[in-house]
Amino acid sequence: MATVFFLISIYLFFSAETSQSLQSNITKGSTLFTNSTPNFWLSPSGYFAFGFYPSGNGFKVGTWLIGRPRNTVVWTALRDEPALLPGVSLVFTTDGRLLVQNFTQVQLIAETNQKAQVAAMHDSGNFLLYGTNMEVVWATFRFPTNTLLVTQELGPEKILYSSKSDTDDSAGDFKLLMQGDGNLVAYQSKSLQVVKYSYWSSQSKSNTRGVSLTFAADSRLYLANATGFSIRNLTGGTLPVNKTTLYRVTFDVDGVLRLYQHQMGTDGSLNSIVLWSAINREDRCSVKGACGLNSYCDRNGADNIACLCPPGFDFADPNQPNKGCKLNSSVDNDCFLKGANDDYMISTLENTIWERDEYEVLTPVSEEACSKACLEDCYCVVAMFKDQVCFKPKLPLRNGIKNSSSPSTSFVKVRITNAKNIITKKLGKELLITGVVLIAFSLVILASSGYLIYTHQIWGLKVMTSQDCPPDVLRDINLTSFSYDQLAVATNDFMEEIGKGASGRVYKGSVPENGGKEIAGCYGAGELKKVVGEVEVNLEELEKMVKIGLWCVQTEIDLRPTMKQVILMMDGTIVTPPPPPPNSAANN
Protein backbone atom coordinates (compact mmCIF):
# COMPACT_ATOMS: atom_id res chain seq x y z
CA MET A 1 0.00 0.00 0.00
CA ALA A 2 2.84 2.39 0.88
CA THR A 3 4.37 1.67 -2.54
CA VAL A 4 1.13 2.68 -4.25
CA PHE A 5 1.00 5.99 -2.35
CA PHE A 6 4.64 6.62 -3.23
CA LEU A 7 4.07 6.03 -6.97
CA ILE A 8 0.97 8.24 -7.00
CA SER A 9 2.85 11.05 -5.27
CA ILE A 10 5.75 10.82 -7.73
CA TYR A 11 3.35 10.84 -10.64
CA LEU A 12 1.41 13.85 -9.39
CA PHE A 13 4.56 15.83 -8.66
CA PHE A 14 6.27 15.35 -12.00
CA SER A 15 3.10 15.62 -14.05
CA ALA A 16 2.44 19.04 -12.53
CA GLU A 17 5.72 20.44 -13.86
CA THR A 18 5.95 18.70 -17.24
CA SER A 19 2.40 18.40 -18.52
CA GLN A 20 1.63 20.86 -21.33
CA SER A 21 -1.98 19.86 -21.96
CA LEU A 22 -3.15 21.88 -18.89
CA GLN A 23 -1.14 25.03 -19.46
CA SER A 24 -1.14 28.22 -21.53
CA ASN A 25 2.18 28.81 -23.27
CA ILE A 26 3.80 32.26 -23.42
CA THR A 27 6.35 32.91 -26.12
CA LYS A 28 9.54 34.95 -25.85
CA GLY A 29 9.05 38.65 -26.39
CA SER A 30 5.63 38.67 -24.67
CA THR A 31 5.02 41.77 -22.55
CA LEU A 32 2.44 42.89 -20.00
CA PHE A 33 1.89 46.44 -18.77
CA THR A 34 0.25 47.51 -15.53
CA ASN A 35 -2.34 49.46 -17.51
CA SER A 36 -2.84 46.92 -20.31
CA THR A 37 -6.00 44.82 -20.69
CA PRO A 38 -5.47 42.14 -19.66
CA ASN A 39 -2.35 42.68 -17.56
CA PHE A 40 -1.95 38.97 -16.77
CA TRP A 41 -1.50 35.54 -18.39
CA LEU A 42 -4.39 33.17 -17.69
CA SER A 43 -4.34 29.38 -17.16
CA PRO A 44 -6.48 27.27 -19.57
CA SER A 45 -9.21 26.69 -16.96
CA GLY A 46 -9.38 30.40 -16.17
CA TYR A 47 -8.86 29.66 -12.47
CA PHE A 48 -5.32 31.03 -12.09
CA ALA A 49 -3.55 34.10 -13.46
CA PHE A 50 0.06 35.36 -13.44
CA GLY A 51 0.84 39.02 -13.91
CA PHE A 52 0.18 42.37 -12.24
CA TYR A 53 -2.27 42.72 -9.35
CA PRO A 54 -3.12 45.90 -7.37
CA SER A 55 -1.18 46.44 -4.14
CA GLY A 56 -1.55 49.66 -2.17
CA ASN A 57 -1.04 52.57 -4.55
CA GLY A 58 0.77 50.44 -7.11
CA PHE A 59 1.15 46.87 -8.35
CA LYS A 60 2.97 43.65 -7.60
CA VAL A 61 3.76 40.62 -9.74
CA GLY A 62 2.32 37.32 -8.62
CA THR A 63 -0.06 34.40 -9.07
CA TRP A 64 -3.63 34.50 -7.85
CA LEU A 65 -6.73 32.35 -7.74
CA ILE A 66 -9.50 34.21 -9.51
CA GLY A 67 -12.62 34.56 -7.41
CA ARG A 68 -15.63 36.60 -6.50
CA PRO A 69 -15.81 39.03 -4.79
CA ARG A 70 -12.00 39.10 -4.53
CA ASN A 71 -9.00 37.19 -5.83
CA THR A 72 -6.74 35.12 -3.58
CA VAL A 73 -3.01 35.78 -4.05
CA VAL A 74 -1.01 32.53 -3.74
CA TRP A 75 2.48 33.65 -4.80
CA THR A 76 4.28 37.01 -4.91
CA ALA A 77 7.50 38.02 -6.67
CA LEU A 78 9.89 40.58 -5.16
CA ARG A 79 7.78 40.28 -2.05
CA ASP A 80 9.50 42.79 0.19
CA GLU A 81 10.18 45.35 -2.51
CA PRO A 82 8.02 48.49 -2.75
CA ALA A 83 4.94 48.30 -4.91
CA LEU A 84 5.59 48.90 -8.62
CA LEU A 85 4.48 52.18 -10.14
CA PRO A 86 1.91 52.36 -12.95
CA GLY A 87 3.50 52.05 -16.38
CA VAL A 88 5.91 49.24 -15.42
CA SER A 89 6.17 46.25 -17.77
CA LEU A 90 6.56 42.50 -17.17
CA VAL A 91 8.66 41.03 -19.98
CA PHE A 92 9.56 37.50 -21.08
CA THR A 93 12.54 38.69 -23.08
CA THR A 94 13.75 37.37 -26.41
CA ASP A 95 16.85 35.98 -24.67
CA GLY A 96 14.68 33.95 -22.25
CA ARG A 97 14.63 36.06 -19.07
CA LEU A 98 11.58 36.96 -16.99
CA LEU A 99 11.90 40.48 -15.57
CA VAL A 100 10.17 43.68 -14.55
CA GLN A 101 11.25 46.80 -16.40
CA ASN A 102 10.53 50.34 -15.27
CA PHE A 103 11.79 53.73 -16.33
CA THR A 104 15.13 53.50 -14.54
CA GLN A 105 15.96 49.87 -13.77
CA VAL A 106 15.37 46.19 -14.49
CA GLN A 107 14.42 43.70 -11.76
CA LEU A 108 14.86 39.99 -12.46
CA ILE A 109 11.89 37.81 -11.46
CA ALA A 110 13.37 34.39 -12.24
CA GLU A 111 17.02 33.59 -11.66
CA THR A 112 18.00 30.65 -13.87
CA ASN A 113 21.24 28.94 -14.89
CA GLN A 114 20.10 28.66 -18.50
CA LYS A 115 17.91 30.65 -20.83
CA ALA A 116 14.26 29.72 -21.08
CA GLN A 117 12.59 29.02 -24.41
CA VAL A 118 8.96 29.12 -23.40
CA ALA A 119 6.88 30.08 -20.33
CA ALA A 120 3.58 28.57 -19.22
CA MET A 121 0.73 29.23 -16.79
CA HIS A 122 -0.42 25.80 -15.54
CA ASP A 123 -3.90 24.92 -14.32
CA SER A 124 -2.34 23.82 -11.03
CA GLY A 125 -1.39 27.46 -10.32
CA ASN A 126 2.28 26.86 -11.16
CA PHE A 127 4.03 29.32 -13.49
CA LEU A 128 6.98 27.64 -15.24
CA LEU A 129 9.91 28.40 -17.54
CA TYR A 130 11.08 25.60 -19.86
CA GLY A 131 14.49 25.06 -21.45
CA THR A 132 15.45 23.88 -24.91
CA ASN A 133 14.42 20.26 -24.26
CA MET A 134 11.25 21.29 -22.39
CA GLU A 135 12.95 20.68 -19.06
CA VAL A 136 11.75 22.93 -16.22
CA VAL A 137 14.39 25.58 -15.48
CA TRP A 138 12.31 27.64 -13.06
CA ALA A 139 8.86 27.41 -11.39
CA THR A 140 6.94 29.39 -8.80
CA PHE A 141 6.20 26.11 -6.98
CA ARG A 142 9.89 25.85 -6.11
CA PHE A 143 9.81 29.18 -4.24
CA PRO A 144 6.64 29.24 -2.13
CA THR A 145 5.79 32.46 -0.27
CA ASN A 146 2.83 31.85 2.08
CA THR A 147 0.76 29.22 0.23
CA LEU A 148 1.06 25.65 -1.02
CA LEU A 149 -1.13 24.41 -3.85
CA VAL A 150 -1.90 20.79 -4.75
CA THR A 151 1.28 18.78 -5.60
CA GLN A 152 3.49 21.56 -4.19
CA GLU A 153 5.95 20.89 -1.37
CA LEU A 154 7.97 22.80 1.22
CA GLY A 155 11.45 21.29 1.14
CA PRO A 156 14.04 20.93 3.94
CA GLU A 157 15.07 24.27 5.50
CA LYS A 158 12.47 26.09 3.40
CA ILE A 159 10.19 28.70 4.98
CA LEU A 160 6.67 30.02 4.50
CA TYR A 161 6.24 33.61 5.72
CA SER A 162 2.83 34.98 6.64
CA SER A 163 1.73 38.15 4.86
CA LYS A 164 1.87 41.47 6.68
CA SER A 165 -1.89 41.99 6.34
CA ASP A 166 -4.85 40.96 4.19
CA THR A 167 -3.99 43.76 1.79
CA ASP A 168 -0.18 43.71 2.02
CA ASP A 169 1.59 40.57 0.79
CA SER A 170 5.00 41.58 2.15
CA ALA A 171 6.54 39.12 4.62
CA GLY A 172 4.76 39.45 7.96
CA ASP A 173 5.30 38.60 11.61
CA PHE A 174 5.41 34.79 11.47
CA LYS A 175 7.35 32.02 9.73
CA LEU A 176 6.78 28.29 9.24
CA LEU A 177 10.06 26.37 8.94
CA MET A 178 10.55 22.84 7.61
CA GLN A 179 13.45 22.05 9.92
CA GLY A 180 16.34 19.78 9.10
CA ASP A 181 15.38 17.46 11.98
CA GLY A 182 12.05 16.62 10.31
CA ASN A 183 9.87 18.95 12.41
CA LEU A 184 7.57 21.57 10.93
CA VAL A 185 7.71 24.51 13.39
CA ALA A 186 6.11 27.96 13.61
CA TYR A 187 8.02 30.96 15.04
CA GLN A 188 7.84 34.71 15.13
CA SER A 189 9.68 36.04 12.08
CA LYS A 190 12.30 37.93 14.09
CA SER A 191 13.04 35.29 16.71
CA LEU A 192 15.74 32.66 17.08
CA GLN A 193 14.81 29.24 15.80
CA VAL A 194 14.90 27.52 19.18
CA VAL A 195 12.20 25.73 21.16
CA LYS A 196 11.71 28.67 23.55
CA TYR A 197 10.41 30.88 20.74
CA SER A 198 8.24 28.34 18.89
CA TYR A 199 4.47 28.24 19.36
CA TRP A 200 3.41 25.29 17.17
CA SER A 201 5.10 22.11 15.95
CA SER A 202 4.20 18.99 13.97
CA GLN A 203 5.83 17.10 16.88
CA SER A 204 7.61 14.68 14.59
CA LYS A 205 9.76 12.32 16.67
CA SER A 206 11.63 10.45 13.96
CA ASN A 207 14.49 13.00 13.73
CA THR A 208 14.63 12.15 10.02
CA ARG A 209 16.71 14.24 7.66
CA GLY A 210 15.50 15.46 4.28
CA VAL A 211 11.83 15.72 5.27
CA SER A 212 9.44 17.82 3.16
CA LEU A 213 5.90 19.07 3.68
CA THR A 214 3.85 17.74 0.78
CA PHE A 215 0.32 18.59 -0.39
CA ALA A 216 -1.48 15.79 -2.25
CA ALA A 217 -4.32 16.16 -4.75
CA ASP A 218 -6.91 14.76 -2.32
CA SER A 219 -6.06 17.52 0.21
CA ARG A 220 -3.81 15.28 2.30
CA LEU A 221 -1.08 17.38 3.95
CA TYR A 222 1.79 15.21 5.17
CA LEU A 223 5.48 15.01 5.96
CA ALA A 224 7.47 12.80 3.60
CA ASN A 225 11.08 11.61 3.83
CA ALA A 226 13.69 11.95 1.08
CA THR A 227 12.30 8.87 -0.73
CA GLY A 228 8.73 10.25 -0.72
CA PHE A 229 7.48 7.90 2.01
CA SER A 230 4.90 9.47 4.33
CA ILE A 231 6.10 9.65 7.95
CA ARG A 232 3.32 11.79 9.43
CA ASN A 233 -0.11 12.96 8.25
CA LEU A 234 -1.27 16.42 9.28
CA THR A 235 -4.66 16.06 7.55
CA GLY A 236 -6.62 12.98 6.54
CA GLY A 237 -7.10 13.69 2.83
CA THR A 238 -9.37 11.42 0.74
CA LEU A 239 -11.50 14.40 -0.30
CA PRO A 240 -13.00 14.70 -3.81
CA VAL A 241 -10.63 15.38 -6.69
CA ASN A 242 -12.50 17.09 -9.55
CA LYS A 243 -12.60 20.23 -11.66
CA THR A 244 -15.03 22.08 -9.41
CA THR A 245 -13.10 21.66 -6.16
CA LEU A 246 -9.75 23.23 -5.42
CA TYR A 247 -7.59 23.05 -2.28
CA ARG A 248 -4.89 25.30 -0.89
CA VAL A 249 -2.85 25.52 2.32
CA THR A 250 -1.98 29.02 3.55
CA PHE A 251 0.14 30.24 6.43
CA ASP A 252 -2.21 33.08 7.31
CA VAL A 253 -1.63 36.63 8.54
CA ASP A 254 -2.29 35.56 12.15
CA GLY A 255 0.46 32.90 12.07
CA VAL A 256 -1.85 29.88 11.76
CA LEU A 257 -1.54 27.21 9.03
CA ARG A 258 -4.95 26.42 7.47
CA LEU A 259 -6.34 24.12 4.78
CA TYR A 260 -8.99 25.71 2.52
CA GLN A 261 -11.47 24.25 0.06
CA HIS A 262 -12.72 26.41 -2.84
CA GLN A 263 -15.87 25.67 -4.79
CA MET A 264 -15.13 26.68 -8.37
CA GLY A 265 -17.53 28.07 -10.98
CA THR A 266 -17.29 29.67 -14.40
CA ASP A 267 -16.08 32.92 -12.79
CA GLY A 268 -13.50 31.26 -10.53
CA SER A 269 -13.81 30.63 -6.81
CA LEU A 270 -17.38 31.06 -5.62
CA ASN A 271 -16.65 30.53 -1.94
CA SER A 272 -14.13 28.95 0.42
CA ILE A 273 -14.26 27.14 3.74
CA VAL A 274 -11.61 26.14 6.29
CA LEU A 275 -11.24 22.34 6.44
CA TRP A 276 -8.42 22.19 8.97
CA SER A 277 -6.47 24.57 11.20
CA ALA A 278 -3.17 23.86 12.95
CA ILE A 279 -4.36 25.96 15.94
CA ASN A 280 -7.99 26.06 17.01
CA ARG A 281 -9.82 29.38 17.24
CA GLU A 282 -10.05 29.24 21.02
CA ASP A 283 -6.26 28.77 21.28
CA ARG A 284 -5.16 31.61 18.99
CA CYS A 285 -3.67 33.53 21.92
CA SER A 286 -1.04 30.79 22.04
CA VAL A 287 0.50 32.32 18.89
CA LYS A 288 3.59 34.14 20.16
CA GLY A 289 3.44 37.64 18.76
CA ALA A 290 -0.34 37.70 18.28
CA CYS A 291 -0.18 40.87 20.38
CA GLY A 292 2.77 43.25 20.48
CA LEU A 293 5.26 44.17 23.18
CA ASN A 294 3.97 45.17 26.65
CA SER A 295 0.45 43.94 25.84
CA TYR A 296 -1.42 40.72 26.49
CA CYS A 297 -3.84 38.57 24.52
CA ASP A 298 -7.32 37.68 25.75
CA ARG A 299 -10.17 35.79 24.14
CA ASN A 300 -12.94 38.06 22.89
CA GLY A 301 -15.86 35.71 22.44
CA ALA A 302 -15.68 32.28 20.85
CA ASP A 303 -13.98 33.28 17.59
CA ASN A 304 -11.95 36.41 18.28
CA ILE A 305 -9.05 37.62 20.38
CA ALA A 306 -8.30 41.06 21.82
CA CYS A 307 -4.96 42.73 22.49
CA LEU A 308 -5.06 44.70 25.75
CA CYS A 309 -2.71 46.98 27.69
CA PRO A 310 -1.98 46.38 31.39
CA PRO A 311 -2.64 49.27 33.83
CA GLY A 312 -0.12 52.08 33.42
CA PHE A 313 0.33 51.37 29.69
CA ASP A 314 -1.29 52.87 26.56
CA PHE A 315 -1.50 51.49 23.01
CA ALA A 316 1.49 52.44 20.88
CA ASP A 317 -1.00 52.93 18.03
CA PRO A 318 -4.66 53.10 19.12
CA ASN A 319 -5.71 52.18 15.57
CA GLN A 320 -3.63 48.97 15.65
CA PRO A 321 -3.94 47.35 19.11
CA ASN A 322 -1.86 44.36 18.02
CA LYS A 323 1.20 46.62 17.68
CA GLY A 324 1.69 46.65 21.45
CA CYS A 325 1.71 49.14 24.32
CA LYS A 326 3.99 51.73 25.89
CA LEU A 327 4.41 52.98 29.46
CA ASN A 328 2.41 56.14 30.10
CA SER A 329 4.93 57.33 32.72
CA SER A 330 8.58 56.89 33.56
CA VAL A 331 10.42 56.24 36.82
CA ASP A 332 11.71 59.53 38.24
CA ASN A 333 14.89 59.87 40.22
CA ASP A 334 12.80 60.55 43.32
CA CYS A 335 11.73 56.88 43.23
CA PHE A 336 15.00 56.12 44.97
CA LEU A 337 14.32 58.57 47.79
CA LYS A 338 12.89 57.47 51.10
CA GLY A 339 9.11 57.52 51.12
CA ALA A 340 8.84 57.92 47.35
CA ASN A 341 6.74 54.74 47.14
CA ASP A 342 3.79 56.93 48.08
CA ASP A 343 3.77 57.98 44.43
CA TYR A 344 2.84 54.45 43.28
CA MET A 345 0.14 51.86 43.76
CA ILE A 346 -0.26 48.21 42.72
CA SER A 347 -2.92 47.04 40.27
CA THR A 348 -3.69 43.33 39.95
CA LEU A 349 -4.28 41.17 36.85
CA GLU A 350 -5.55 37.66 37.43
CA ASN A 351 -4.42 34.70 35.30
CA THR A 352 -2.24 36.95 33.13
CA ILE A 353 1.41 36.14 32.47
CA TRP A 354 4.20 37.14 30.11
CA GLU A 355 7.18 35.28 28.72
CA ARG A 356 9.78 34.43 31.37
CA ASP A 357 12.70 36.83 31.14
CA GLU A 358 13.18 38.05 34.70
CA TYR A 359 15.96 40.00 36.35
CA GLU A 360 15.05 38.71 39.82
CA VAL A 361 13.21 35.73 41.35
CA LEU A 362 11.93 35.56 44.94
CA THR A 363 10.97 32.23 46.54
CA PRO A 364 9.19 31.12 48.61
CA VAL A 365 6.98 34.19 49.06
CA SER A 366 3.32 35.04 49.49
CA GLU A 367 1.22 37.09 47.08
CA GLU A 368 1.32 40.03 49.47
CA ALA A 369 5.10 39.85 49.74
CA CYS A 370 5.45 39.67 45.95
CA SER A 371 3.26 42.74 45.52
CA LYS A 372 5.19 44.67 48.16
CA ALA A 373 8.53 43.65 46.68
CA CYS A 374 7.57 45.16 43.34
CA LEU A 375 6.19 48.33 44.93
CA GLU A 376 9.46 48.90 46.80
CA ASP A 377 11.68 48.11 43.80
CA CYS A 378 12.27 51.13 41.55
CA TYR A 379 13.25 48.82 38.68
CA CYS A 380 10.09 46.73 38.93
CA VAL A 381 7.06 47.51 36.77
CA VAL A 382 5.44 44.06 36.74
CA ALA A 383 5.76 41.08 39.07
CA MET A 384 4.27 37.65 38.29
CA PHE A 385 3.28 35.33 41.12
CA LYS A 386 2.64 31.60 40.83
CA ASP A 387 3.17 28.67 43.20
CA GLN A 388 4.88 30.81 45.87
CA VAL A 389 7.41 32.15 43.34
CA CYS A 390 7.65 35.85 42.45
CA PHE A 391 9.17 36.75 39.06
CA LYS A 392 10.20 40.28 38.13
CA PRO A 393 10.40 40.39 34.32
CA LYS A 394 12.47 42.84 32.29
CA LEU A 395 10.86 45.34 29.95
CA PRO A 396 9.58 45.18 27.32
CA LEU A 397 7.10 42.46 28.26
CA ARG A 398 6.68 39.77 25.61
CA ASN A 399 3.96 37.34 24.57
CA GLY A 400 1.42 38.17 27.28
CA ILE A 401 -1.63 35.94 27.57
CA LYS A 402 -4.64 35.72 29.85
CA ASN A 403 -5.41 32.08 30.53
CA SER A 404 -7.88 30.98 33.19
CA SER A 405 -6.59 27.41 32.99
CA SER A 406 -3.23 28.56 34.38
CA PRO A 407 -3.93 30.24 37.76
CA SER A 408 -1.50 33.06 38.44
CA THR A 409 -1.45 36.71 39.49
CA SER A 410 0.44 39.63 38.01
CA PHE A 411 1.07 42.86 39.90
CA VAL A 412 1.50 46.06 37.88
CA LYS A 413 3.00 49.16 39.51
CA VAL A 414 1.14 52.32 38.50
CA ARG A 415 2.23 55.88 39.19
CA ILE A 416 -0.43 57.73 41.20
CA THR A 417 0.68 61.14 39.97
CA ASN A 418 -0.87 60.28 36.61
CA ALA A 419 -4.23 60.38 38.38
CA LYS A 420 -3.29 63.69 39.98
CA ASN A 421 -2.52 65.19 36.57
CA ILE A 422 -5.95 64.16 35.34
CA ILE A 423 -7.55 65.69 38.43
CA THR A 424 -5.71 68.95 37.90
CA LYS A 425 -6.85 69.19 34.30
CA LYS A 426 -10.41 68.41 35.24
CA LEU A 427 -10.86 70.89 38.06
CA GLY A 428 -8.54 73.59 36.85
CA LYS A 429 -5.12 74.18 38.31
CA GLU A 430 -5.80 77.55 39.90
CA LEU A 431 -9.08 76.47 41.48
CA LEU A 432 -7.51 73.33 42.94
CA ILE A 433 -4.53 75.15 44.49
CA THR A 434 -6.87 77.81 45.90
CA GLY A 435 -8.94 75.09 47.54
CA VAL A 436 -5.85 73.56 49.14
CA VAL A 437 -4.69 76.95 50.43
CA LEU A 438 -8.07 77.65 52.02
CA ILE A 439 -8.19 74.23 53.66
CA ALA A 440 -4.80 74.75 55.31
CA PHE A 441 -5.65 78.31 56.38
CA SER A 442 -8.93 77.82 58.21
CA LEU A 443 -11.59 75.19 58.76
CA VAL A 444 -14.26 77.82 58.35
CA ILE A 445 -12.88 79.00 55.03
CA LEU A 446 -12.41 75.33 54.01
CA ALA A 447 -16.13 74.63 54.29
CA SER A 448 -16.92 77.66 52.17
CA SER A 449 -14.19 76.95 49.58
CA GLY A 450 -15.38 73.37 49.18
CA TYR A 451 -18.77 74.81 48.47
CA LEU A 452 -17.19 77.10 45.85
CA ILE A 453 -15.33 74.26 44.13
CA TYR A 454 -18.31 72.00 43.61
CA THR A 455 -21.07 74.55 42.88
CA HIS A 456 -19.11 77.46 41.29
CA GLN A 457 -22.06 79.74 42.00
CA ILE A 458 -22.62 80.46 45.68
CA TRP A 459 -20.21 82.83 47.47
CA GLY A 460 -21.87 83.03 50.82
CA LEU A 461 -23.96 80.98 53.16
CA LYS A 462 -27.34 81.94 54.57
CA VAL A 463 -27.75 82.87 58.20
CA MET A 464 -29.13 80.11 60.38
CA THR A 465 -31.68 80.63 63.08
CA SER A 466 -30.72 80.28 66.69
CA GLN A 467 -32.74 77.09 66.84
CA ASP A 468 -30.58 75.40 64.18
CA CYS A 469 -27.09 75.95 65.60
CA PRO A 470 -25.62 78.14 68.35
CA PRO A 471 -25.80 81.87 67.54
CA ASP A 472 -22.07 82.42 67.39
CA VAL A 473 -21.81 80.14 64.36
CA LEU A 474 -23.50 82.85 62.27
CA ARG A 475 -20.44 85.04 61.93
CA ASP A 476 -18.20 82.06 61.10
CA ILE A 477 -20.01 80.54 58.15
CA ASN A 478 -19.63 83.57 55.88
CA LEU A 479 -16.46 84.40 53.95
CA THR A 480 -14.27 86.80 55.91
CA SER A 481 -11.76 89.25 54.48
CA PHE A 482 -8.45 89.73 56.32
CA SER A 483 -6.03 92.62 56.06
CA TYR A 484 -2.33 92.06 55.67
CA ASP A 485 -1.74 93.05 59.31
CA GLN A 486 -4.37 90.56 60.49
CA LEU A 487 -2.72 87.80 58.47
CA ALA A 488 0.69 88.74 59.87
CA VAL A 489 -0.65 88.43 63.42
CA ALA A 490 -2.49 85.16 62.68
CA THR A 491 0.65 83.55 61.21
CA ASN A 492 3.07 85.01 63.78
CA ASP A 493 4.63 87.17 61.07
CA PHE A 494 4.55 84.31 58.52
CA MET A 495 6.86 82.21 60.65
CA GLU A 496 6.01 78.61 59.53
CA GLU A 497 5.64 77.78 55.84
CA ILE A 498 3.72 74.51 55.35
CA GLY A 499 3.47 74.36 51.56
CA LYS A 500 3.46 76.22 48.27
CA GLY A 501 1.89 76.01 44.84
CA ALA A 502 1.20 78.00 41.69
CA SER A 503 -0.97 80.46 43.63
CA GLY A 504 1.63 81.23 46.30
CA ARG A 505 2.92 80.00 49.65
CA VAL A 506 0.86 78.54 52.50
CA TYR A 507 1.60 79.49 56.12
CA LYS A 508 0.39 78.02 59.37
CA GLY A 509 -1.83 80.43 61.30
CA SER A 510 -4.47 80.71 64.00
CA VAL A 511 -7.73 82.68 64.06
CA PRO A 512 -9.06 83.23 67.60
CA GLU A 513 -12.63 82.21 66.81
CA ASN A 514 -14.56 79.13 67.79
CA GLY A 515 -16.86 78.66 64.76
CA GLY A 516 -14.76 75.65 63.79
CA LYS A 517 -15.82 73.94 66.99
CA GLU A 518 -19.47 74.57 66.26
CA ILE A 519 -19.22 73.19 62.69
CA ALA A 520 -17.33 70.22 64.06
CA GLY A 521 -20.19 69.81 66.54
CA CYS A 522 -22.78 69.81 63.75
CA TYR A 523 -20.65 67.23 61.88
CA GLY A 524 -20.36 65.05 64.98
CA ALA A 525 -24.14 65.24 65.50
CA GLY A 526 -24.79 64.34 61.85
CA GLU A 527 -26.49 67.74 61.31
CA LEU A 528 -24.33 69.41 58.65
CA LYS A 529 -27.48 70.43 56.79
CA LYS A 530 -27.99 73.05 59.51
CA VAL A 531 -24.71 74.69 58.53
CA VAL A 532 -26.04 75.72 55.11
CA GLY A 533 -29.69 76.21 55.98
CA GLU A 534 -31.97 76.16 52.93
CA VAL A 535 -29.21 76.44 50.36
CA GLU A 536 -29.07 73.38 48.07
CA VAL A 537 -25.66 71.74 48.21
CA ASN A 538 -24.17 68.29 47.67
CA LEU A 539 -24.16 67.09 51.25
CA GLU A 540 -21.77 64.24 50.50
CA GLU A 541 -19.22 66.69 49.09
CA LEU A 542 -19.78 69.09 52.01
CA GLU A 543 -19.24 66.26 54.50
CA LYS A 544 -16.07 65.19 52.67
CA MET A 545 -14.69 68.75 52.77
CA VAL A 546 -15.45 69.11 56.49
CA LYS A 547 -13.77 65.76 57.20
CA ILE A 548 -10.70 66.81 55.21
CA GLY A 549 -10.64 70.10 57.07
CA LEU A 550 -10.82 68.37 60.45
CA TRP A 551 -7.87 66.21 59.45
CA CYS A 552 -5.90 69.28 58.37
CA VAL A 553 -6.30 71.03 61.77
CA GLN A 554 -5.33 68.16 64.01
CA THR A 555 -3.11 69.31 66.87
CA GLU A 556 -0.80 66.35 66.33
CA ILE A 557 1.19 67.18 63.20
CA ASP A 558 1.75 63.49 62.32
CA LEU A 559 -2.01 63.04 61.93
CA ARG A 560 -2.31 65.76 59.30
CA PRO A 561 -2.44 64.56 55.65
CA THR A 562 0.13 65.62 53.06
CA MET A 563 -0.82 68.00 50.26
CA LYS A 564 -0.91 65.05 47.85
CA GLN A 565 -3.21 63.08 50.13
CA VAL A 566 -5.54 66.09 50.41
CA ILE A 567 -5.75 66.26 46.60
CA LEU A 568 -6.50 62.55 46.30
CA MET A 569 -9.15 62.74 49.05
CA MET A 570 -10.80 65.73 47.36
CA ASP A 571 -11.02 63.86 44.07
CA GLY A 572 -12.22 60.65 45.68
CA THR A 573 -9.17 58.65 44.53
CA ILE A 574 -8.71 57.60 48.14
CA VAL A 575 -11.42 57.33 50.77
CA THR A 576 -11.51 60.07 53.44
CA PRO A 577 -11.71 58.28 56.82
CA PRO A 578 -13.67 59.78 59.74
CA PRO A 579 -11.36 62.23 61.61
CA PRO A 580 -10.65 62.02 65.36
CA PRO A 581 -12.55 64.39 67.69
CA PRO A 582 -11.26 67.92 67.00
CA ASN A 583 -10.57 68.87 70.64
CA SER A 584 -8.71 72.14 70.62
CA ALA A 585 -7.63 71.65 67.03
CA ALA A 586 -10.73 73.37 65.70
CA ASN A 587 -9.35 76.72 66.84
CA ASN A 588 -6.48 76.51 64.32
JOZI-V56720 format. One record per helix or strand of 2 or more residues. SS is the DSSP state (a for helix, b for strand). FROM is the first residue (numbers start at 1). TO is the last residue. Records with the same first field share a line. If there is no record, write none. Layout:
# JOZI-V56720
SS=FROM-TO  FROM-TO
This chain:
# JOZI-V56720
a=2-18  140-142  195-197  281-286  321-323  333-336  340-343  367-375  417-427  429-441  443-455  471-476  484-490  515-524  529-532  539-552  557-559  563-571  583-587
b=23-27  31-33  40-42  48-55  58-65  72-76  89-92  98-101  106-108  118-122  127-130  136-139  147-149  153-154  159-163  171-178  184-188  198-201  212-215  221-224  230-233  245-251  257-265  268-277  295-300  304-309  313-315  325-327  344-350  352-353  358-363  382-386  389-393  400-402  409-415  497-501  504-507
